[in-house]
Amino acid sequence: MMLQISTPINGETSSSFLDNQLLFVILGLIALVFVIIRVAKFLSEMDSSRASK
């Protein structure tokens, strides 16, 4: 799996550490979606300006 969060071998992990990892993964995905939408909007505007010429 690409985004698999694995626990250490000894199994002594605080739940807040895993919660923080999950939070960072979710925030990273949100940022990635935001960037993709902005790039798609920019390319769409650039394409429509070419078509109007």
Order of alpha helices (4+ residues) and beta strands (2+ residues): alpha
